[in-house]
Amino acid sequence: MDLNSLKTIVIGAGVGGLATALALHRHGADVTVLEQAPEITEVGAGLQISPNGGAVLRGLGLGPALEAAGVTGQAVCLHDYRNGDPVLRLDLTGDRTVGRYHFLHRADLIDLLAEAVRAAGIKIRLLQQVDTVISGETPEIVLATGDRLHANLVVGADGLHSRLRPVLNGPQKAFFTGQVAWRAVIPNVVDHPNEAHVHMGPHRHVVSYPLRGGSHVNLVAVQERAAWAAEGWAQTDDPANLRRVFADFGGRLPAMLDAVETVGLWGLFRHPVADHWHGAGAALVGDAAHPTLPFLAQGANMALEDAWVLADALAGATTRAEGLAHYQARRHARARKVIATANGNAWKYHLSFPPLRLAAHTALRVAGRVAPDRMVRQFDWLYGHDVTAAG
């Protein structure tokens, strides 16, 4: 399909939206990005770009920018909460691994994507609040101002509260997952190594890893809760509340929690994976199609994969409808597997029955010593999947 005649509007200037704009432009599409905020910005938080996501960034010509902005991850380490004792260390370097892992500030990833979008001449329109989308042969976007925009393709990269998702799948309220997450970025007060550490405790866990050359550390602390009563989806919280919930955690964690000055608190909500990722002249990418819990660090990576595959499927098809169908066919089962695996990690990290936790941690320690290669390679299906080579 010749994308040079494909006028496309992407809703949302997050990771998925900006990457989708770049991927479609790479095939010649005329792309405009709509963003409701007054500027392209992100909250202070980190993310992990695993090899599967890094492959897309390299395919978009952003490999050097990724290397410059990110910290190269050397290992993933699991720790018991009480004294910080190591349970398992997975080496991310050497011949066992499928590629490089990077830790970087979310704002830095948004910046490098936005710079590439602007350099490509892709139009970004800020303060564009989408009211609804009307799919069809020539899909239409109705803005809150009443203005109407037309395109050949509308891409919903507008996250959990997507305006396009209910058009394709019917109205459906996001559900609370029983988890809340605090997120903070602190100075590196503990000489944190270039590793992702998971501190596992009953009904709770904390993930930490370095950012920005190791000068800072990203913290994501998760607790199980019966309900989320706060208005809205996110709020700031008193760091004392965070410290109180994790007061019985040992090792490096108390020093890191003491360094928290500002912290955000999110109720973790999600939809099921959408049944319909596309309709007449419309497609969903990223969290709009498949929001996931952050227990496998794949939200941004899945959005990057979606962006590449959507553009590749359209470019390789005879018609727009065929390309959109191929896009969902290539992504749907993989997204479901990733989300199921992330959900499983939540259970594993939060084991509360002491004998079960002891048995599980002992099994991990033994496996790490006896079969380290197998432990590292168990996720090759995820990290080793390169959508830029799988067309």
N, C-alpha and C positions, 0 to 999 in steps of 0.2 A: 504494500500500500504506500502510495506517495504521500508522505506527511507534510510536504511543502504546502499543500492546500488545506491543512488541518488547523483551523483557528481554534485554539484551546484556551480555556480559562481554568486556572487552578485556584481552588479556594483554600487558603491557609498558607502562611509563610513560615511553617515550622520545618523540621528536618525533612519530612516526607514531601511536603509541598515544594520546597526549593529544589530538592533532588529530582522530583518529577519534572519540574520545569526545565532543569538542565538536561535530563535524559531525553525528553521530547524535542527540545531545541536541537540537540545533537543530531537528530534525524530530520531536521528541517522544519519542524512545526513552528507556527507563530503563536507564542505563549504569552499570556498575561497572568500575573499572580495577584489575587485579591487578599488583602490582610486587614482585619478589623481594627488592629491596634494602630496608634499614631506613629509607631516606629517598629522596626524589626528588632526585637530584643528578647532576652530570655532571663528567667529567674536564675539565681546563683545556685547551680547544682552541677554535678558531674555525670558522666555517662561512660560506658565502656563500648568501644568499637572493636568487635571481634573480627577475625579474618574474613568472614563472609560479608560483613558490612564494609570492611576496608577494601575488599575487591571492587565494590561499586564505586567508592570514592576514587580509587585509582583509575577505574574505567572512565570516570568523568574528568580525569586529568587533575585530580586533587590529591594525589599521593604525596607529593612534596609538602603541601600545606598540612596534611594530616600528620606527617612526621614532625613538622616544625611545631605544631600546636599541642601534640599529645605526648604523654609519657609512655614509653614502651613497657608493657606489662611483662614481668618475668615469671610470675607464678600466681596461682590461686591457692590460698591457705585457709583451711577450716580449723577453728579453735573452739575448745570448750569454754563456756562462759565464765566458769568460777575463777580460774586462775590464768585464763588465757592459754592453757596448755594446748600444744599443737595436736590435731587429730589427723590431718592429711595435708600434704603439700603436693600440688600438681605443677610440675615444671612446664612453663610455657615457652621455653627456649630449646634449641637443639633439634635433632632429627625427628623427635617424637611428634612434634606439633605441625599443624597444617598452615601456619602463617603467623603474622605478627598481631599482637593484641595492643590496643592503645587505651589509655585513660585520658580523658580530656574534659574540660569545662564545657557544658552544653552551650553556653554563650559563644565560646570559641568555635564550635562546630557550626552554629548558626551564622557567625560572622564570615567564616571561610566559604560557606555555601552562598550567602548573600552577595559577597564580593564577586564570586564566579558568575552568579546570575546577572548582576549589573554589568560585568565585563562582557558578557555575551549579548548585551543589548536587550535582554528580556525585561518587559515592563512590569513594575511592581506598583500597585495602587494601594495606598494606605487608607485607613479610616473607611473601609468598605464593609459595612455590616450586611451580610446576606440574610434576607428574610426567608426565601424559599427558592427551590430549584424546580423547574418544570422540564422533565426529560422529554425527548422526542427527536425527530429527525434533525431539527435545529433546536437544541436545548436552550432554555431561557433561564436567566438568573434574575430574580426580583430582589432589589436592595431595599433596605429599611427606608430609604428616602423615596421609594416608589420608582426609581430609575430601573430600567430593564436592559440587560445585556444579553447578547446572543453569541453563540459559538457553534462549532462543529462537535466539540467535545468539552464536557465539564468534568473536572476531577475534584472529588471531595477529599481534601487532605486536612480536614478541619476537626480531627480528633474525636474524642468521646461524645461530644455534643454536636456532631456533624448535622448540618442542615440537609445534606444529600442522603445520608443513610436511611432516614425514615421514608423518603420518597421511593427508594428502591426496596425497602424491607418492611414498611409499615411502622407505625409508632411503637416504640418499645422503651420503657424506662430503664436506665442503667441501674444495676443492682449493687448494693454494698457487699463487698467480699468478706467482711469480717476482719479486715486488716486496716490499720492506720500506719502512716509512715511519716517520720520526721526527716527532714533533709537540711543539712547544714554544710558549709564550707568553712574550715578552720585553718589557721597557720599550722605548719607541720611541726608540732611541738614534741613529737616522739621519734623523730628521725625515721618516719615510716618508710619501709623499703618499697621498691617499685613492684608491689604485689597487691592483689586484691585479697583482703582478709575478711572472712565471714566468722563472726563471733556468735556462736549458736547457744541459745538458752531456752528454757521452758516457755513456750508461747511467744517468744521474742527472738529477734536476732538483729545484729548490726553489721553492715558492710562498710569497709573503709578502704580507700586507695588514694594514691597521691595524684595531684594535678599540677599543671603549670610548672614543669621542670622540677617538681618535688617540693615547691615552696608552700603548697597548701595540701590539705587532705579533704576528700569528700566523705561525708558520713550519710548513710541511709539507715535509719533505725526503725524497725517494724515491730508492731505489737498486735496481737489478736484482741479484738473487742467485739462485744455482742451487737453494738449499734453505733452509728455515727449521727450525733444529734446536732452538730454545728450547722449553722446556715451556710450554704454554699459548699463548694468542693474542697477548698483549701483555706487555710488561715495561718497566721503567725501564732506562735506559742511561747510561753515562758520557758527558757532553757532549764529552769529548775524542775519543771515537770518531766522533761526528758531525762534529766539526771536521776530523778526519783524512780522512774520506771526501770532504769537499768542500774540501780545502785548496787546490786549484788554481782555485777559483772566485774571481772578482774583483768589482769594483764595490762596492756597498754590503754585499754578503753577508758578507765577513769580519767586519765590525764587528757585524753582527747575530748571527753565530754565536758571537762572543766574549762576547756578553751572555747566552747560554744558561746557566742554572744547573741546571735540572731538565728532563729530556727523556724522553718515552716512546717506545718502539720497538714497532711492530706488524708482524707478518707479515701481508701482505694476502691473505686467503682469500676465496673466494666460491663460490657454487653457480651453475649455469646458471639462467636465468629459469625459474621453476617452470612445468610444463605445466598444473598444476591450481591455480588461485588460490582455488578454493572447492569445498566439498562440502556434504553435507546439514547445514545450519545452521552453517556455518563459512566463514571467509574469511581470506586473508592480505593484509597490507599492508606496504609498505616493504621493508626488506632481507629479511624472511622470504620474500617472493615473488621479489625481484629484486635481490640484493646487487650493488653496482657498485663499480668502482675510483674513486678520488677525483680523476680527471683531467678531469672536466667539472664538478665541484662540484655534483652533482645528487642526492646521496643524500637529504638532508633535503627538497629540493624535490619529488622523486618521491614521498616518503612523504606530504607534504602534499597533493599531487594525488590520491594513492590515497584518502586519508581523505575528501576532498570527494566524489569520484566514487562511492565505496562508498555513502555516505549518500544521495547524489542518485539513484543507480540504484535503490536499495531504495525510496525514497520515490516514485519514478515508475513502479514496477512494480505489477502486479496481485498477484503472489505473491512470497514470499521467494526461491524458487528462480529465478524469472525475474529478479529484481533482482540476484542474485549472478551470474547468467550475463551480464547486461548489464554489470555492473562489470568482469568480466574482458575482455569483448569491447572495451570502451572503453579499456582500459589495456595490454593485452598487447603489441600491436605497438609502441606508443610506448615502453614500457620496453625492449624489445629494441633499438630504434633508439638510444635514449640510451646504453645500455650498450655497444653496438658503437662509437659515436662516442667514448666515454670510452676504450675500449681503443685506438682509433686515435690518440688524443692521446698515449698513453704512448709509442707508437712515434715519433711526430713530435718529442716533447720530448727523446728519448734518442738521436738520430742520432749514430753514433760514427765512421762513415767520413768523414774530413775533406772530400773533394770533394763527397760527397752532402750533408753538412751545410752547406757553403758554398753550394751551388746552391739548397738549400731556403731558407736564410735570405735569400739574394739575391732569390729569387722573392717571399718575403713582404715584403721592403722595397719592392720595385717595386710590388707590388699595393697596399700601404698608401699609397703616394704617388699612384698612377694611379687606383685605384678604391676609395677609403676607404669609400664608402657600401656597396659590394658586400661588402667584408670585414666590416663591422659587421652587415649584414643576412643574412649566410649562415646564422646560427643563429636567425632569426626563427621557424622551425618549432618551436624549443625554447622560447625565452624569451617569444615572443609568444603562446604557447598558454595560454588562460585557461579552466581547467576550470569556473570559476564562471559562465561565460557560454556554455559549450558543451553544457549539458544538453539 
